Amino acid sequence: MTSTAQPVGARRKRVLGAAAAGAFASLVVGSNVPGPLLPLYADRMSLSTFAVSALFAVYLVALVITFTVMARTRLTRYAWALLPAAMLGGVVADLSLLAGGESVMFLFLGRFLTGTCVGVATGATATIVVAARGEKGRTIASSGAIFGSFVGLILGAVVAEYLPGPTTTVYLVHMTLLTVVAVVLVIALYSARETLRVALHEPVVGGTPESEPPVERRARAAGYGIGLAGWAIGGIAVGILPTAVREQTGSDSLVVGALAPVVLLSIAWLSPFVFAALQTALRPVQSLALIGLGAVLCAMGVVLASLPLVIAGCVCWGLGQGFAYACGLRILTRGLSAVEQGRTASRFASFCYGLTAVLALGTGAVSTAWGTGAGMTVAGVVFVALCTTVAILGRDRWDVPKAAESPVSQTVAAPGAV
């Protein structure tokens, strides 16, 4: 009896882990579906570049708010209910975006709802997948986020370009995807309910306040800075570049506009695995140099209306992004327990998302006032200054002593964990 029950239980855990990761990835798909459509909305509704960047930034604002709430509460104990609820919210967000083709108010509402749902699903997915798969679950959920972003961009561009109803069909497709995956998720959750009941009702340890991360101030600043550098490039690439490329090159193709962020995300997703296979990795200074170089190339590409230069910049950005974000998280979580790391990681994500929204809005404001070339030039200067400052702050502070690394932080720093 025992020998039969164990394989069945293990199989249910694997199915639960895959279903939760798939559910999260399908939600993240919805976060990037509107990206390639932003230039189309701008043309149809006469939106300024600032308004377009605000549409992107409202998603980040919702994420910051949700991450803050999740980090300060114990809501993840109800992960079994939060993840299906987030998927239902994703359908509601799609309905709002569906109506957004006629009213920009619904676009903003849909983007805010999408950010809220993805923020809730992030913590819930990590909890469920770790309960089902252990430490391996952390990399599964994170890889699902990058994969979902990649698919969302391609889905939004291809469906809008080649199928009728460019601002409606893609949301109908995404709602169908969410519904199918949600059914699979609910079945998996019910089948593994005993596993979740044990994993999600752990005793609360109290009596002593949690210690601050054992990281000196300068190293902590470097950790936040390099993480921001890695994260913010995605915000500029998805929120600003599609509109800038189409405007500067005069192309009407949504696929051309989405090409730059697709290249960035595909390389960011694949490069850690390639480097791992080669048994090497980029050093933090090399990641910062690639991010700075990518910013210069992207700015030049927009100013000179050269798509190859923009693509070259996104290749540099993609190579530097994953390693930079993982390095920042590794520095900030060295030596922490699992509970402390979860809260620190949430603060880290809130910081990166928040300042990414500020940078996207600032770039959009400059682009509206003086043109997209000026906006990308300012963004390039900011990235170069940020990377230079962080490189100085992190000098002789990048290496983490093996004794100071917890097993959790080592897992987070592994390829595919960003």
URHUGI-V797791 format. One record per residue. N is the residue number from 1. D_FIRST is the distance of its C-alpha to the first C-alpha in Angstrom with 2 decimals. Layout:
n->(N | N)
d_first->(D_FIRST | D_FIRST)
//
This chain:
n->(1 | 2 | 3 | 4 | 5 | 6 | 7 | 8 | 9 | 10 | 11 | 12 | 13 | 14 | 15 | 16 | 17 | 18 | 19 | 20 | 21 | 22 | 23 | 24 | 25 | 26 | 27 | 28 | 29 | 30 | 31 | 32 | 33 | 34 | 35 | 36 | 37 | 38 | 39 | 40 | 41 | 42 | 43 | 44 | 45 | 46 | 47 | 48 | 49 | 50 | 51 | 52 | 53 | 54 | 55 | 56 | 57 | 58 | 59 | 60 | 61 | 62 | 63 | 64 | 65 | 66 | 67 | 68 | 69 | 70 | 71 | 72 | 73 | 74 | 75 | 76 | 77 | 78 | 79 | 80 | 81 | 82 | 83 | 84 | 85 | 86 | 87 | 88 | 89 | 90 | 91 | 92 | 93 | 94 | 95 | 96 | 97 | 98 | 99 | 100 | 101 | 102 | 103 | 104 | 105 | 106 | 107 | 108 | 109 | 110 | 111 | 112 | 113 | 114 | 115 | 116 | 117 | 118 | 119 | 120 | 121 | 122 | 123 | 124 | 125 | 126 | 127 | 128 | 129 | 130 | 131 | 132 | 133 | 134 | 135 | 136 | 137 | 138 | 139 | 140 | 141 | 142 | 143 | 144 | 145 | 146 | 147 | 148 | 149 | 150 | 151 | 152 | 153 | 154 | 155 | 156 | 157 | 158 | 159 | 160 | 161 | 162 | 163 | 164 | 165 | 166 | 167 | 168 | 169 | 170 | 171 | 172 | 173 | 174 | 175 | 176 | 177 | 178 | 179 | 180 | 181 | 182 | 183 | 184 | 185 | 186 | 187 | 188 | 189 | 190 | 191 | 192 | 193 | 194 | 195 | 196 | 197 | 198 | 199 | 200 | 201 | 202 | 203 | 204 | 205 | 206 | 207 | 208 | 209 | 210 | 211 | 212 | 213 | 214 | 215 | 216 | 217 | 218 | 219 | 220 | 221 | 222 | 223 | 224 | 225 | 226 | 227 | 228 | 229 | 230 | 231 | 232 | 233 | 234 | 235 | 236 | 237 | 238 | 239 | 240 | 241 | 242 | 243 | 244 | 245 | 246 | 247 | 248 | 249 | 250 | 251 | 252 | 253 | 254 | 255 | 256 | 257 | 258 | 259 | 260 | 261 | 262 | 263 | 264 | 265 | 266 | 267 | 268 | 269 | 270 | 271 | 272 | 273 | 274 | 275 | 276 | 277 | 278 | 279 | 280 | 281 | 282 | 283 | 284 | 285 | 286 | 287 | 288 | 289 | 290 | 291 | 292 | 293 | 294 | 295 | 296 | 297 | 298 | 299 | 300 | 301 | 302 | 303 | 304 | 305 | 306 | 307 | 308 | 309 | 310 | 311 | 312 | 313 | 314 | 315 | 316 | 317 | 318 | 319 | 320 | 321 | 322 | 323 | 324 | 325 | 326 | 327 | 328 | 329 | 330 | 331 | 332 | 333 | 334 | 335 | 336 | 337 | 338 | 339 | 340 | 341 | 342 | 343 | 344 | 345 | 346 | 347 | 348 | 349 | 350 | 351 | 352 | 353 | 354 | 355 | 356 | 357 | 358 | 359 | 360 | 361 | 362 | 363 | 364 | 365 | 366 | 367 | 368 | 369 | 370 | 371 | 372 | 373 | 374 | 375 | 376 | 377 | 378 | 379 | 380 | 381 | 382 | 383 | 384 | 385 | 386 | 387 | 388 | 389 | 390 | 391 | 392 | 393 | 394 | 395 | 396 | 397 | 398 | 399 | 400 | 401 | 402 | 403 | 404 | 405 | 406 | 407 | 408 | 409 | 410 | 411 | 412 | 413 | 414 | 415 | 416 | 417 | 418)
d_first->(0.00 | 3.79 | 5.58 | 5.33 | 6.17 | 8.76 | 10.69 | 10.88 | 12.17 | 14.46 | 15.75 | 16.59 | 18.42 | 20.35 | 21.32 | 22.41 | 24.45 | 26.10 | 26.85 | 28.41 | 30.45 | 31.54 | 32.58 | 34.60 | 36.22 | 37.22 | 38.88 | 40.70 | 41.94 | 43.86 | 45.48 | 47.26 | 47.94 | 51.26 | 52.42 | 54.04 | 55.43 | 57.35 | 60.47 | 60.39 | 60.27 | 63.09 | 65.25 | 64.66 | 65.11 | 67.55 | 65.29 | 66.52 | 64.55 | 64.05 | 62.53 | 60.20 | 59.11 | 58.69 | 56.30 | 54.19 | 54.61 | 53.58 | 50.04 | 50.15 | 51.58 | 48.72 | 46.24 | 48.09 | 48.11 | 44.43 | 43.42 | 45.60 | 44.01 | 40.45 | 41.44 | 43.05 | 40.37 | 36.67 | 36.09 | 33.32 | 31.00 | 31.22 | 30.50 | 28.08 | 31.21 | 33.85 | 32.77 | 32.76 | 35.99 | 37.52 | 36.84 | 38.52 | 41.36 | 41.57 | 42.30 | 44.99 | 46.44 | 46.68 | 48.51 | 50.95 | 51.50 | 52.00 | 54.87 | 56.09 | 57.95 | 60.59 | 60.41 | 59.83 | 58.71 | 55.52 | 54.96 | 55.08 | 52.82 | 50.26 | 50.31 | 49.88 | 46.93 | 45.31 | 45.77 | 44.32 | 41.20 | 40.66 | 41.22 | 38.64 | 36.12 | 36.70 | 35.34 | 32.59 | 31.37 | 31.49 | 29.44 | 26.71 | 26.54 | 26.55 | 23.72 | 21.72 | 22.97 | 24.55 | 28.04 | 27.95 | 28.10 | 31.65 | 33.01 | 31.14 | 32.71 | 36.09 | 36.24 | 35.47 | 38.57 | 40.87 | 39.46 | 39.92 | 43.48 | 44.26 | 43.03 | 44.83 | 48.14 | 47.90 | 46.78 | 49.63 | 52.25 | 51.32 | 50.75 | 53.92 | 55.94 | 55.05 | 53.83 | 55.93 | 55.79 | 55.41 | 54.85 | 52.58 | 50.48 | 48.52 | 47.39 | 46.30 | 44.23 | 42.67 | 41.93 | 40.14 | 38.07 | 37.19 | 36.20 | 33.87 | 32.18 | 31.97 | 30.04 | 27.47 | 27.37 | 26.85 | 23.90 | 22.32 | 23.18 | 21.64 | 18.33 | 18.17 | 19.82 | 17.44 | 18.11 | 21.77 | 21.96 | 21.08 | 23.19 | 26.21 | 26.69 | 27.51 | 30.05 | 33.62 | 35.52 | 39.15 | 42.22 | 43.61 | 44.88 | 43.36 | 45.53 | 47.44 | 46.35 | 47.86 | 50.00 | 53.77 | 55.76 | 57.09 | 53.74 | 52.19 | 55.01 | 54.41 | 50.69 | 51.47 | 54.28 | 52.44 | 49.55 | 52.15 | 53.85 | 50.66 | 49.69 | 53.17 | 53.85 | 51.14 | 52.92 | 56.23 | 54.87 | 53.08 | 55.46 | 58.86 | 58.93 | 58.29 | 61.30 | 63.39 | 62.81 | 63.67 | 66.70 | 68.09 | 67.46 | 68.47 | 65.40 | 64.11 | 60.73 | 57.70 | 55.84 | 58.55 | 58.23 | 54.45 | 54.67 | 55.26 | 52.22 | 49.99 | 51.18 | 50.62 | 47.05 | 46.00 | 47.38 | 45.96 | 42.48 | 42.75 | 44.97 | 42.51 | 40.20 | 43.25 | 44.50 | 41.09 | 41.07 | 44.56 | 43.36 | 46.02 | 46.65 | 49.67 | 51.29 | 52.05 | 55.77 | 55.13 | 53.01 | 55.83 | 58.41 | 56.55 | 56.28 | 59.99 | 60.97 | 58.90 | 60.67 | 64.05 | 63.24 | 61.89 | 64.97 | 67.28 | 65.51 | 66.00 | 69.61 | 70.50 | 68.48 | 66.65 | 63.10 | 62.50 | 63.32 | 60.92 | 58.13 | 58.95 | 58.72 | 55.30 | 54.10 | 55.21 | 53.61 | 50.28 | 50.25 | 51.10 | 49.11 | 45.51 | 46.49 | 48.90 | 46.48 | 43.75 | 46.41 | 47.53 | 44.06 | 43.42 | 46.66 | 46.10 | 42.54 | 42.98 | 41.50 | 40.04 | 36.77 | 34.40 | 35.84 | 39.39 | 38.88 | 37.64 | 40.82 | 43.05 | 41.66 | 42.37 | 45.93 | 46.35 | 45.36 | 47.64 | 50.51 | 50.14 | 49.78 | 52.65 | 55.13 | 54.11 | 55.16 | 58.44 | 59.16 | 58.40 | 60.69 | 63.38 | 63.30 | 63.50 | 66.45 | 68.37 | 67.63 | 68.96 | 72.12 | 72.98 | 70.76 | 67.37 | 68.95 | 70.03 | 66.66 | 64.74 | 67.38 | 66.89 | 63.08 | 63.64 | 65.90 | 63.37 | 60.57 | 62.84 | 63.98 | 60.43 | 59.13 | 62.18 | 61.81 | 58.11 | 58.80 | 61.40 | 59.17 | 56.28 | 58.36 | 56.87 | 54.08 | 51.61 | 49.74 | 46.87 | 46.39 | 42.93 | 42.67 | 43.35 | 40.63 | 37.36 | 34.19 | 34.34 | 37.93 | 37.26 | 34.64 | 37.09 | 39.78 | 37.76 | 38.79 | 37.61 | 37.33 | 40.46)
//
